[in-house]
Amino acid sequence: MTVSLKQKLHTLIDKIENESILNELYQILTAKSTIKEGLLWGQLSAEQQNEVLQSLIESQDPLNLISNEEVKRNHIKWL
């Protein structure tokens, strides 16, 4: 990675005042930097990888979760 790109990222981050955006960016970068690439992960496109990471972040918000009981009620015909 070039120093120029890192400088651009630092500059961009320094300009962001919205804490929610900063938290989301932090979570994405943290998830990206800690994931060990496996066979399946390596086969995903960058867009697919980003969607998976975004889903992970969204799943950490309790407001986005549905209880197991509710899922069972809503999908009883398939169980």
PDB file with SEQRES, HELIX, SHEET and CRYST1 records, atoms N, CA, C and O in Angstrom:
SEQRES   1 A   79  MET THR VAL SER LEU LYS GLN LYS LEU HIS THR LEU ILE          
SEQRES   2 A   79  ASP LYS ILE GLU ASN GLU SER ILE LEU ASN GLU LEU TYR          
SEQRES   3 A   79  GLN ILE LEU THR ALA LYS SER THR ILE LYS GLU GLY LEU          
SEQRES   4 A   79  LEU TRP GLY GLN LEU SER ALA GLU GLN GLN ASN GLU VAL          
SEQRES   5 A   79  LEU GLN SER LEU ILE GLU SER GLN ASP PRO LEU ASN LEU          
SEQRES   6 A   79  ILE SER ASN GLU GLU VAL LYS ARG ASN HIS ILE LYS TRP          
SEQRES   7 A   79  LEU                                                          
HELIX    1 AA1 VAL A    3  LYS A   15  1                                  13    
HELIX    2 AA2 GLU A   19  THR A   34  1                                  16    
HELIX    3 AA3 LEU A   39  GLN A   43  1                                   5    
HELIX    4 AA4 ALA A   46  SER A   59  1                                  14    
HELIX    5 AA5 PRO A   62  ASN A   64  5                                   3    
HELIX    6 AA6 ASN A   68  ASN A   74  1                                   7    
HELIX    7 AA7 ILE A   76  TRP A   78  5                                   3    
CRYST1    1.000    1.000    1.000  90.00  90.00  90.00 P 1           1          
ATOM      1  N   MET A   1       0.849  -1.175   0.000  1.00  0.00           N  
ATOM      2  CA  MET A   1       0.000   0.000   0.000  1.00  0.00           C  
ATOM      3  C   MET A   1       0.892   1.235   0.000  1.00  0.00           C  
ATOM      4  O   MET A   1       1.900   1.302   0.704  1.00  0.00           O  
ATOM      5  N   THR A   2       0.506   2.171  -0.779  1.00  0.00           N  
ATOM      6  CA  THR A   2       1.325   3.371  -0.880  1.00  0.00           C  
ATOM      7  C   THR A   2       1.063   4.308   0.288  1.00  0.00           C  
ATOM      8  O   THR A   2      -0.028   4.329   0.858  1.00  0.00           O  
ATOM      9  N   VAL A   3       2.058   5.063   0.625  1.00  0.00           N  
ATOM     10  CA  VAL A   3       1.930   6.051   1.691  1.00  0.00           C  
ATOM     11  C   VAL A   3       0.861   7.077   1.315  1.00  0.00           C  
ATOM     12  O   VAL A   3       0.126   7.558   2.178  1.00  0.00           O  
ATOM     13  N   SER A   4       0.780   7.404   0.046  1.00  0.00           N  
ATOM     14  CA  SER A   4      -0.192   8.376  -0.432  1.00  0.00           C  
ATOM     15  C   SER A   4      -1.624   7.948  -0.102  1.00  0.00           C  
ATOM     16  O   SER A   4      -2.429   8.768   0.339  1.00  0.00           O  
ATOM     17  N   LEU A   5      -1.942   6.682  -0.311  1.00  0.00           N  
ATOM     18  CA  LEU A   5      -3.276   6.184  -0.023  1.00  0.00           C  
ATOM     19  C   LEU A   5      -3.575   6.265   1.474  1.00  0.00           C  
ATOM     20  O   LEU A   5      -4.671   6.659   1.871  1.00  0.00           O  
ATOM     21  N   LYS A   6      -2.612   5.896   2.288  1.00  0.00           N  
ATOM     22  CA  LYS A   6      -2.800   5.990   3.739  1.00  0.00           C  
ATOM     23  C   LYS A   6      -3.018   7.449   4.154  1.00  0.00           C  
ATOM     24  O   LYS A   6      -3.855   7.735   5.009  1.00  0.00           O  
ATOM     25  N   GLN A   7      -2.274   8.356   3.555  1.00  0.00           N  
ATOM     26  CA  GLN A   7      -2.437   9.777   3.869  1.00  0.00           C  
ATOM     27  C   GLN A   7      -3.831  10.256   3.474  1.00  0.00           C  
ATOM     28  O   GLN A   7      -4.454  11.030   4.200  1.00  0.00           O  
ATOM     29  N   LYS A   8      -4.319   9.796   2.327  1.00  0.00           N  
ATOM     30  CA  LYS A   8      -5.658  10.175   1.888  1.00  0.00           C  
ATOM     31  C   LYS A   8      -6.720   9.666   2.857  1.00  0.00           C  
ATOM     32  O   LYS A   8      -7.680  10.368   3.175  1.00  0.00           O  
ATOM     33  N   LEU A   9      -6.529   8.433   3.319  1.00  0.00           N  
ATOM     34  CA  LEU A   9      -7.474   7.875   4.294  1.00  0.00           C  
ATOM     35  C   LEU A   9      -7.449   8.662   5.599  1.00  0.00           C  
ATOM     36  O   LEU A   9      -8.500   8.973   6.159  1.00  0.00           O  
ATOM     37  N   HIS A  10      -6.265   8.981   6.080  1.00  0.00           N  
ATOM     38  CA  HIS A  10      -6.136   9.763   7.312  1.00  0.00           C  
ATOM     39  C   HIS A  10      -6.816  11.122   7.158  1.00  0.00           C  
ATOM     40  O   HIS A  10      -7.537  11.571   8.049  1.00  0.00           O  
ATOM     41  N   THR A  11      -6.582  11.761   6.037  1.00  0.00           N  
ATOM     42  CA  THR A  11      -7.172  13.076   5.783  1.00  0.00           C  
ATOM     43  C   THR A  11      -8.694  12.982   5.745  1.00  0.00           C  
ATOM     44  O   THR A  11      -9.388  13.809   6.335  1.00  0.00           O  
ATOM     45  N   LEU A  12      -9.206  11.975   5.050  1.00  0.00           N  
ATOM     46  CA  LEU A  12     -10.644  11.792   4.958  1.00  0.00           C  
ATOM     47  C   LEU A  12     -11.249  11.541   6.334  1.00  0.00           C  
ATOM     48  O   LEU A  12     -12.262  12.146   6.685  1.00  0.00           O  
ATOM     49  N   ILE A  13     -10.645  10.665   7.104  1.00  0.00           N  
ATOM     50  CA  ILE A  13     -11.150  10.344   8.440  1.00  0.00           C  
ATOM     51  C   ILE A  13     -11.121  11.577   9.336  1.00  0.00           C  
ATOM     52  O   ILE A  13     -12.051  11.804  10.109  1.00  0.00           O  
ATOM     53  N   ASP A  14     -10.077  12.359   9.239  1.00  0.00           N  
ATOM     54  CA  ASP A  14      -9.978  13.571  10.053  1.00  0.00           C  
ATOM     55  C   ASP A  14     -11.095  14.566   9.752  1.00  0.00           C  
ATOM     56  O   ASP A  14     -11.446  15.377  10.610  1.00  0.00           O  
ATOM     57  N   LYS A  15     -11.654  14.516   8.555  1.00  0.00           N  
ATOM     58  CA  LYS A  15     -12.712  15.447   8.161  1.00  0.00           C  
ATOM     59  C   LYS A  15     -14.096  14.995   8.616  1.00  0.00           C  
ATOM     60  O   LYS A  15     -15.023  15.804   8.668  1.00  0.00           O  
ATOM     61  N   ILE A  16     -14.247  13.725   8.941  1.00  0.00           N  
ATOM     62  CA  ILE A  16     -15.558  13.189   9.318  1.00  0.00           C  
ATOM     63  C   ILE A  16     -15.882  13.586  10.757  1.00  0.00           C  
ATOM     64  O   ILE A  16     -15.112  13.318  11.680  1.00  0.00           O  
ATOM     65  N   GLU A  17     -17.035  14.227  10.927  1.00  0.00           N  
ATOM     66  CA  GLU A  17     -17.478  14.662  12.260  1.00  0.00           C  
ATOM     67  C   GLU A  17     -18.588  13.771  12.816  1.00  0.00           C  
ATOM     68  O   GLU A  17     -18.882  13.820  14.011  1.00  0.00           O  
ATOM     69  N   ASN A  18     -19.197  12.969  11.970  1.00  0.00           N  
ATOM     70  CA  ASN A  18     -20.303  12.119  12.366  1.00  0.00           C  
ATOM     71  C   ASN A  18     -19.771  10.865  13.071  1.00  0.00           C  
ATOM     72  O   ASN A  18     -19.109  10.028  12.459  1.00  0.00           O  
ATOM     73  N   GLU A  19     -20.073  10.754  14.363  1.00  0.00           N  
ATOM     74  CA  GLU A  19     -19.538   9.643  15.151  1.00  0.00           C  
ATOM     75  C   GLU A  19     -20.076   8.288  14.683  1.00  0.00           C  
ATOM     76  O   GLU A  19     -19.377   7.278  14.763  1.00  0.00           O  
ATOM     77  N   SER A  20     -21.295   8.272  14.204  1.00  0.00           N  
ATOM     78  CA  SER A  20     -21.877   7.031  13.703  1.00  0.00           C  
ATOM     79  C   SER A  20     -21.098   6.516  12.494  1.00  0.00           C  
ATOM     80  O   SER A  20     -20.807   5.323  12.401  1.00  0.00           O  
ATOM     81  N   ILE A  21     -20.768   7.403  11.586  1.00  0.00           N  
ATOM     82  CA  ILE A  21     -19.983   7.020  10.414  1.00  0.00           C  
ATOM     83  C   ILE A  21     -18.599   6.548  10.835  1.00  0.00           C  
ATOM     84  O   ILE A  21     -18.086   5.565  10.302  1.00  0.00           O  
ATOM     85  N   LEU A  22     -18.000   7.240  11.782  1.00  0.00           N  
ATOM     86  CA  LEU A  22     -16.677   6.841  12.258  1.00  0.00           C  
ATOM     87  C   LEU A  22     -16.718   5.461  12.907  1.00  0.00           C  
ATOM     88  O   LEU A  22     -15.817   4.649  12.695  1.00  0.00           O  
ATOM     89  N   ASN A  23     -17.754   5.190  13.694  1.00  0.00           N  
ATOM     90  CA  ASN A  23     -17.891   3.872  14.325  1.00  0.00           C  
ATOM     91  C   ASN A  23     -18.051   2.781  13.277  1.00  0.00           C  
ATOM     92  O   ASN A  23     -17.441   1.717  13.379  1.00  0.00           O  
ATOM     93  N   GLU A  24     -18.873   3.050  12.273  1.00  0.00           N  
ATOM     94  CA  GLU A  24     -19.077   2.060  11.219  1.00  0.00           C  
ATOM     95  C   GLU A  24     -17.779   1.807  10.453  1.00  0.00           C  
ATOM     96  O   GLU A  24     -17.432   0.661  10.168  1.00  0.00           O  
ATOM     97  N   LEU A  25     -17.084   2.858  10.133  1.00  0.00           N  
ATOM     98  CA  LEU A  25     -15.807   2.726   9.435  1.00  0.00           C  
ATOM     99  C   LEU A  25     -14.811   1.944  10.287  1.00  0.00           C  
ATOM    100  O   LEU A  25     -14.101   1.078   9.776  1.00  0.00           O  
ATOM    101  N   TYR A  26     -14.759   2.243  11.565  1.00  0.00           N  
ATOM    102  CA  TYR A  26     -13.863   1.528  12.476  1.00  0.00           C  
ATOM    103  C   TYR A  26     -14.186   0.039  12.496  1.00  0.00           C  
ATOM    104  O   TYR A  26     -13.288  -0.800  12.431  1.00  0.00           O  
ATOM    105  N   GLN A  27     -15.485  -0.286  12.586  1.00  0.00           N  
ATOM    106  CA  GLN A  27     -15.891  -1.692  12.628  1.00  0.00           C  
ATOM    107  C   GLN A  27     -15.535  -2.408  11.333  1.00  0.00           C  
ATOM    108  O   GLN A  27     -15.081  -3.552  11.356  1.00  0.00           O  
ATOM    109  N   ILE A  28     -15.737  -1.743  10.214  1.00  0.00           N  
ATOM    110  CA  ILE A  28     -15.401  -2.351   8.924  1.00  0.00           C  
ATOM    111  C   ILE A  28     -13.907  -2.608   8.830  1.00  0.00           C  
ATOM    112  O   ILE A  28     -13.478  -3.699   8.454  1.00  0.00           O  
ATOM    113  N   LEU A  29     -13.111  -1.589   9.176  1.00  0.00           N  
ATOM    114  CA  LEU A  29     -11.667  -1.748   9.087  1.00  0.00           C  
ATOM    115  C   LEU A  29     -11.152  -2.788  10.070  1.00  0.00           C  
ATOM    116  O   LEU A  29     -10.239  -3.550   9.749  1.00  0.00           O  
ATOM    117  N   THR A  30     -11.727  -2.825  11.259  1.00  0.00           N  
ATOM    118  CA  THR A  30     -11.328  -3.820  12.248  1.00  0.00           C  
ATOM    119  C   THR A  30     -11.656  -5.225  11.750  1.00  0.00           C  
ATOM    120  O   THR A  30     -10.829  -6.133  11.832  1.00  0.00           O  
ATOM    121  N   ALA A  31     -12.861  -5.392  11.237  1.00  0.00           N  
ATOM    122  CA  ALA A  31     -13.263  -6.708  10.724  1.00  0.00           C  
ATOM    123  C   ALA A  31     -12.385  -7.121   9.555  1.00  0.00           C  
ATOM    124  O   ALA A  31     -11.947  -8.269   9.475  1.00  0.00           O  
ATOM    125  N   LYS A  32     -12.130  -6.196   8.659  1.00  0.00           N  
ATOM    126  CA  LYS A  32     -11.298  -6.492   7.485  1.00  0.00           C  
ATOM    127  C   LYS A  32      -9.890  -6.895   7.892  1.00  0.00           C  
ATOM    128  O   LYS A  32      -9.305  -7.804   7.301  1.00  0.00           O  
ATOM    129  N   SER A  33      -9.342  -6.224   8.899  1.00  0.00           N  
ATOM    130  CA  SER A  33      -7.948  -6.463   9.265  1.00  0.00           C  
ATOM    131  C   SER A  33      -7.756  -7.729  10.097  1.00  0.00           C  
ATOM    132  O   SER A  33      -6.638  -8.232  10.204  1.00  0.00           O  
ATOM    133  N   THR A  34      -8.835  -8.249  10.687  1.00  0.00           N  
ATOM    134  CA  THR A  34      -8.699  -9.427  11.542  1.00  0.00           C  
ATOM    135  C   THR A  34      -9.144 -10.719  10.864  1.00  0.00           C  
ATOM    136  O   THR A  34      -8.891 -11.808  11.377  1.00  0.00           O  
ATOM    137  N   ILE A  35      -9.796 -10.604   9.728  1.00  0.00           N  
ATOM    138  CA  ILE A  35     -10.276 -11.799   9.043  1.00  0.00           C  
ATOM    139  C   ILE A  35      -9.120 -12.484   8.316  1.00  0.00           C  
ATOM    140  O   ILE A  35      -8.387 -11.870   7.541  1.00  0.00           O  
ATOM    141  N   LYS A  36      -8.991 -13.759   8.592  1.00  0.00           N  
ATOM    142  CA  LYS A  36      -7.989 -14.546   7.871  1.00  0.00           C  
ATOM    143  C   LYS A  36      -8.668 -15.096   6.632  1.00  0.00           C  
ATOM    144  O   LYS A  36      -9.726 -15.720   6.706  1.00  0.00           O  
ATOM    145  N   GLU A  37      -8.055 -14.860   5.525  1.00  0.00           N  
ATOM    146  CA  GLU A  37      -8.664 -15.287   4.277  1.00  0.00           C  
ATOM    147  C   GLU A  37      -8.627 -16.801   4.151  1.00  0.00           C  
ATOM    148  O   GLU A  37      -7.577 -17.431   4.273  1.00  0.00           O  
ATOM    149  N   GLY A  38      -9.789 -17.358   3.906  1.00  0.00           N  
ATOM    150  CA  GLY A  38      -9.913 -18.780   3.669  1.00  0.00           C  
ATOM    151  C   GLY A  38     -10.269 -19.028   2.218  1.00  0.00           C  
ATOM    152  O   GLY A  38     -10.335 -18.100   1.411  1.00  0.00           O  
ATOM    153  N   LEU A  39     -10.492 -20.264   1.904  1.00  0.00           N  
ATOM    154  CA  LEU A  39     -10.788 -20.638   0.528  1.00  0.00           C  
ATOM    155  C   LEU A  39     -12.055 -19.951   0.029  1.00  0.00           C  
ATOM    156  O   LEU A  39     -12.052 -19.358  -1.050  1.00  0.00           O  
ATOM    157  N   LEU A  40     -13.129 -20.024   0.797  1.00  0.00           N  
ATOM    158  CA  LEU A  40     -14.391 -19.415   0.379  1.00  0.00           C  
ATOM    159  C   LEU A  40     -14.267 -17.898   0.322  1.00  0.00           C  
ATOM    160  O   LEU A  40     -14.684 -17.275  -0.655  1.00  0.00           O  
ATOM    161  N   TRP A  41     -13.693 -17.298   1.370  1.00  0.00           N  
ATOM    162  CA  TRP A  41     -13.551 -15.844   1.428  1.00  0.00           C  
ATOM    163  C   TRP A  41     -12.774 -15.330   0.214  1.00  0.00           C  
ATOM    164  O   TRP A  41     -13.137 -14.313  -0.377  1.00  0.00           O  
ATOM    165  N   GLY A  42     -11.733 -16.020  -0.143  1.00  0.00           N  
ATOM    166  CA  GLY A  42     -10.911 -15.613  -1.274  1.00  0.00           C  
ATOM    167  C   GLY A  42     -11.625 -15.713  -2.609  1.00  0.00           C  
ATOM    168  O   GLY A  42     -11.220 -15.078  -3.582  1.00  0.00           O  
ATOM    169  N   GLN A  43     -12.688 -16.509  -2.661  1.00  0.00           N  
ATOM    170  CA  GLN A  43     -13.449 -16.659  -3.900  1.00  0.00           C  
ATOM    171  C   GLN A  43     -14.513 -15.578  -4.068  1.00  0.00           C  
ATOM    172  O   GLN A  43     -15.075 -15.418  -5.152  1.00  0.00           O  
ATOM    173  N   LEU A  44     -14.787 -14.838  -2.994  1.00  0.00           N  
ATOM    174  CA  LEU A  44     -15.782 -13.771  -3.065  1.00  0.00           C  
ATOM    175  C   LEU A  44     -15.181 -12.534  -3.712  1.00  0.00           C  
ATOM    176  O   LEU A  44     -13.991 -12.253  -3.567  1.00  0.00           O  
ATOM    177  N   SER A  45     -16.022 -11.803  -4.426  1.00  0.00           N  
ATOM    178  CA  SER A  45     -15.567 -10.528  -4.992  1.00  0.00           C  
ATOM    179  C   SER A  45     -15.433  -9.518  -3.852  1.00  0.00           C  
ATOM    180  O   SER A  45     -15.928  -9.756  -2.751  1.00  0.00           O  
ATOM    181  N   ALA A  46     -14.778  -8.415  -4.111  1.00  0.00           N  
ATOM    182  CA  ALA A  46     -14.634  -7.366  -3.096  1.00  0.00           C  
ATOM    183  C   ALA A  46     -16.004  -6.883  -2.644  1.00  0.00           C  
ATOM    184  O   ALA A  46     -16.216  -6.631  -1.458  1.00  0.00           O  
ATOM    185  N   GLU A  47     -16.929  -6.754  -3.580  1.00  0.00           N  
ATOM    186  CA  GLU A  47     -18.286  -6.307  -3.242  1.00  0.00           C  
ATOM    187  C   GLU A  47     -18.975  -7.316  -2.320  1.00  0.00           C  
ATOM    188  O   GLU A  47     -19.628  -6.928  -1.352  1.00  0.00           O  
ATOM    189  N   GLN A  48     -18.831  -8.603  -2.618  1.00  0.00           N  
ATOM    190  CA  GLN A  48     -19.431  -9.636  -1.776  1.00  0.00           C  
ATOM    191  C   GLN A  48     -18.795  -9.646  -0.385  1.00  0.00           C  
ATOM    192  O   GLN A  48     -19.492  -9.789   0.619  1.00  0.00           O  
ATOM    193  N   GLN A  49     -17.472  -9.493  -0.330  1.00  0.00           N  
ATOM    194  CA  GLN A  49     -16.800  -9.440   0.965  1.00  0.00           C  
ATOM    195  C   GLN A  49     -17.312  -8.255   1.785  1.00  0.00           C  
ATOM    196  O   GLN A  49     -17.552  -8.386   2.985  1.00  0.00           O  
ATOM    197  N   ASN A  50     -17.477  -7.111   1.143  1.00  0.00           N  
ATOM    198  CA  ASN A  50     -17.982  -5.927   1.845  1.00  0.00           C  
ATOM    199  C   ASN A  50     -19.405  -6.139   2.337  1.00  0.00           C  
ATOM    200  O   ASN A  50     -19.757  -5.682   3.424  1.00  0.00           O  
ATOM    201  N   GLU A  51     -20.228  -6.828   1.552  1.00  0.00           N  
ATOM    202  CA  GLU A  51     -21.595  -7.119   1.976  1.00  0.00           C  
ATOM    203  C   GLU A  51     -21.604  -8.034   3.205  1.00  0.00           C  
ATOM    204  O   GLU A  51     -22.394  -7.833   4.127  1.00  0.00           O  
ATOM    205  N   VAL A  52     -20.733  -9.024   3.211  1.00  0.00           N  
ATOM    206  CA  VAL A  52     -20.632  -9.923   4.365  1.00  0.00           C  
ATOM    207  C   VAL A  52     -20.196  -9.134   5.597  1.00  0.00           C  
ATOM    208  O   VAL A  52     -20.768  -9.295   6.675  1.00  0.00           O  
ATOM    209  N   LEU A  53     -19.192  -8.286   5.439  1.00  0.00           N  
ATOM    210  CA  LEU A  53     -18.710  -7.489   6.565  1.00  0.00           C  
ATOM    211  C   LEU A  53     -19.789  -6.522   7.062  1.00  0.00           C  
ATOM    212  O   LEU A  53     -19.942  -6.326   8.267  1.00  0.00           O  
ATOM    213  N   GLN A  54     -20.529  -5.925   6.138  1.00  0.00           N  
ATOM    214  CA  GLN A  54     -21.607  -5.021   6.525  1.00  0.00           C  
ATOM    215  C   GLN A  54     -22.690  -5.782   7.277  1.00  0.00           C  
ATOM    216  O   GLN A  54     -23.246  -5.273   8.250  1.00  0.00           O  
ATOM    217  N   SER A  55     -22.994  -7.004   6.829  1.00  0.00           N  
ATOM    218  CA  SER A  55     -23.979  -7.833   7.527  1.00  0.00           C  
ATOM    219  C   SER A  55     -23.513  -8.162   8.941  1.00  0.00           C  
ATOM    220  O   SER A  55     -24.309  -8.169   9.880  1.00  0.00           O  
ATOM    221  N   LEU A  56     -22.229  -8.431   9.084  1.00  0.00           N  
ATOM    222  CA  LEU A  56     -21.669  -8.703  10.411  1.00  0.00           C  
ATOM    223  C   LEU A  56     -21.860  -7.497  11.321  1.00  0.00           C  
ATOM    224  O   LEU A  56     -22.285  -7.643  12.467  1.00  0.00           O  
ATOM    225  N   ILE A  57     -21.551  -6.321  10.819  1.00  0.00           N  
ATOM    226  CA  ILE A  57     -21.707  -5.095  11.609  1.00  0.00           C  
ATOM    227  C   ILE A  57     -23.171  -4.890  11.988  1.00  0.00           C  
ATOM    228  O   ILE A  57     -23.480  -4.581  13.139  1.00  0.00           O  
ATOM    229  N   GLU A  58     -24.072  -5.063  11.021  1.00  0.00           N  
ATOM    230  CA  GLU A  58     -25.497  -4.875  11.288  1.00  0.00           C  
ATOM    231  C   GLU A  58     -26.020  -5.892  12.289  1.00  0.00           C  
ATOM    232  O   GLU A  58     -26.921  -5.582  13.068  1.00  0.00           O  
ATOM    233  N   SER A  59     -25.472  -7.098  12.282  1.00  0.00           N  
ATOM    234  CA  SER A  59     -25.931  -8.141  13.207  1.00  0.00           C  
ATOM    235  C   SER A  59     -25.518  -7.862  14.643  1.00  0.00           C  
ATOM    236  O   SER A  59     -26.048  -8.481  15.565  1.00  0.00           O  
ATOM    237  N   GLN A  60     -24.598  -6.956  14.848  1.00  0.00           N  
ATOM    238  CA  GLN A  60     -24.153  -6.619  16.202  1.00  0.00           C  
ATOM    239  C   GLN A  60     -25.068  -5.590  16.866  1.00  0.00           C  
ATOM    240  O   GLN A  60     -24.912  -5.295  18.051  1.00  0.00           O  
ATOM    241  N   ASP A  61     -26.021  -5.042  16.108  1.00  0.00           N  
ATOM    242  CA  ASP A  61     -26.991  -4.091  16.648  1.00  0.00           C  
ATOM    243  C   ASP A  61     -28.237  -4.867  17.045  1.00  0.00           C  
ATOM    244  O   ASP A  61     -28.897  -5.439  16.177  1.00  0.00           O  
ATOM    245  N   PRO A  62     -28.581  -4.906  18.331  1.00  0.00           N  
ATOM    246  CA  PRO A  62     -29.747  -5.674  18.788  1.00  0.00           C  
ATOM    247  C   PRO A  62     -31.046  -5.268  18.091  1.00  0.00           C  
ATOM    248  O   PRO A  62     -31.967  -6.079  17.989  1.00  0.00           O  
ATOM    249  N   LEU A  63     -31.134  -4.033  17.615  1.00  0.00           N  
ATOM    250  CA  LEU A  63     -32.341  -3.586  16.923  1.00  0.00           C  
ATOM    251  C   LEU A  63     -32.547  -4.306  15.599  1.00  0.00           C  
ATOM    252  O   LEU A  63     -33.662  -4.327  15.078  1.00  0.00           O  
ATOM    253  N   ASN A  64     -31.497  -4.894  15.048  1.00  0.00           N  
ATOM    254  CA  ASN A  64     -31.584  -5.594  13.764  1.00  0.00           C  
ATOM    255  C   ASN A  64     -31.856  -7.083  13.927  1.00  0.00           C  
ATOM    256  O   ASN A  64     -32.003  -7.796  12.934  1.00  0.00           O  
ATOM    257  N   LEU A  65     -31.923  -7.555  15.154  1.00  0.00           N  
ATOM    258  CA  LEU A  65     -32.068  -8.996  15.394  1.00  0.00           C  
ATOM    259  C   LEU A  65     -33.517  -9.398  15.589  1.00  0.00           C  
ATOM    260  O   LEU A  65     -34.335  -8.604  16.054  1.00  0.00           O  
ATOM    261  N   ILE A  66     -33.831 -10.639  15.231  1.00  0.00           N  
ATOM    262  CA  ILE A  66     -35.152 -11.222  15.406  1.00  0.00           C  
ATOM    263  C   ILE A  66     -34.976 -12.456  16.281  1.00  0.00           C  
ATOM    264  O   ILE A  66     -34.054 -13.246  16.077  1.00  0.00           O  
ATOM    265  N   SER A  67     -35.861 -12.613  17.251  1.00  0.00           N  
ATOM    266  CA  SER A  67     -35.743 -13.764  18.149  1.00  0.00           C  
ATOM    267  C   SER A  67     -36.022 -15.058  17.398  1.00  0.00           C  
ATOM    268  O   SER A  67     -36.707 -15.066  16.375  1.00  0.00           O  
ATOM    269  N   ASN A  68     -35.484 -16.139  17.919  1.00  0.00           N  
ATOM    270  CA  ASN A  68     -35.687 -17.461  17.337  1.00  0.00           C  
ATOM    271  C   ASN A  68     -37.173 -17.809  17.329  1.00  0.00           C  
ATOM    272  O   ASN A  68     -37.668 -18.405  16.372  1.00  0.00           O  
ATOM    273  N   GLU A  69     -37.879 -17.442  18.385  1.00  0.00           N  
ATOM    274  CA  GLU A  69     -39.310 -17.726  18.473  1.00  0.00           C  
ATOM    275  C   GLU A  69     -40.082 -17.012  17.368  1.00  0.00           C  
ATOM    276  O   GLU A  69     -40.987 -17.595  16.771  1.00  0.00           O  
ATOM    277  N   GLU A  70     -39.732 -15.753  17.090  1.00  0.00           N  
ATOM    278  CA  GLU A  70     -40.409 -15.008  16.035  1.00  0.00           C  
ATOM    279  C   GLU A  70     -40.134 -15.615  14.659  1.00  0.00           C  
ATOM    280  O   GLU A  70     -41.026 -15.687  13.815  1.00  0.00           O  
ATOM    281  N   VAL A  71     -38.910 -16.045  14.446  1.00  0.00           N  
ATOM    282  CA  VAL A  71     -38.572 -16.689  13.169  1.00  0.00           C  
ATOM    283  C   VAL A  71     -39.392 -17.965  13.004  1.00  0.00           C  
ATOM    284  O   VAL A  71     -39.920 -18.237  11.926  1.00  0.00           O  
ATOM    285  N   LYS A  72     -39.494 -18.735  14.070  1.00  0.00           N  
ATOM    286  CA  LYS A  72     -40.289 -19.978  14.014  1.00  0.00           C  
ATOM    287  C   LYS A  72     -41.752 -19.678  13.710  1.00  0.00           C  
ATOM    288  O   LYS A  72     -42.368 -20.366  12.896  1.00  0.00           O  
ATOM    289  N   ARG A  73     -42.321 -18.645  14.365  1.00  0.00           N  
ATOM    290  CA  ARG A  73     -43.719 -18.276  14.118  1.00  0.00           C  
ATOM    291  C   ARG A  73     -43.924 -17.851  12.664  1.00  0.00           C  
ATOM    292  O   ARG A  73     -44.920 -18.222  12.043  1.00  0.00           O  
ATOM    293  N   ASN A  74     -42.992 -17.078  12.127  1.00  0.00           N  
ATOM    294  CA  ASN A  74     -43.131 -16.548  10.776  1.00  0.00           C  
ATOM    295  C   ASN A  74     -42.874 -17.585   9.687  1.00  0.00           C  
ATOM    296  O   ASN A  74     -43.282 -17.397   8.541  1.00  0.00           O  
ATOM    297  N   HIS A  75     -42.201 -18.674  10.040  1.00  0.00           N  
ATOM    298  CA  HIS A  75     -41.817 -19.664   9.034  1.00  0.00           C  
ATOM    299  C   HIS A  75     -42.246 -21.075   9.415  1.00  0.00           C  
ATOM    300  O   HIS A  75     -41.608 -22.053   9.024  1.00  0.00           O  
ATOM    301  N   ILE A  76     -43.329 -21.176  10.179  1.00  0.00           N  
ATOM    302  CA  ILE A  76     -43.795 -22.460  10.679  1.00  0.00           C  
ATOM    303  C   ILE A  76     -44.092 -23.439   9.549  1.00  0.00           C  
ATOM    304  O   ILE A  76     -43.896 -24.643   9.711  1.00  0.00           O  
ATOM    305  N   LYS A  77     -44.561 -22.941   8.412  1.00  0.00           N  
ATOM    306  CA  LYS A  77     -44.921 -23.860   7.322  1.00  0.00           C  
ATOM    307  C   LYS A  77     -43.711 -24.542   6.695  1.00  0.00           C  
ATOM    308  O   LYS A  77     -43.856 -25.553   6.007  1.00  0.00           O  
ATOM    309  N   TRP A  78     -42.519 -23.997   6.929  1.00  0.00           N  
ATOM    310  CA  TRP A  78     -41.292 -24.594   6.369  1.00  0.00           C  
ATOM    311  C   TRP A  78     -40.540 -25.441   7.405  1.00  0.00           C  
ATOM    312  O   TRP A  78     -39.554 -26.101   7.076  1.00  0.00           O  
ATOM    313  N   LEU A  79     -40.998 -25.419   8.617  1.00  0.00           N  
ATOM    314  CA  LEU A  79     -40.294 -26.158   9.681  1.00  0.00           C  
ATOM    315  C   LEU A  79     -40.863 -27.554   9.860  1.00  0.00           C  
ATOM    316  O   LEU A  79     -40.390 -28.310  10.709  1.00  0.00           O  
TER     317      LEU A  79                                                      
END                                                                             
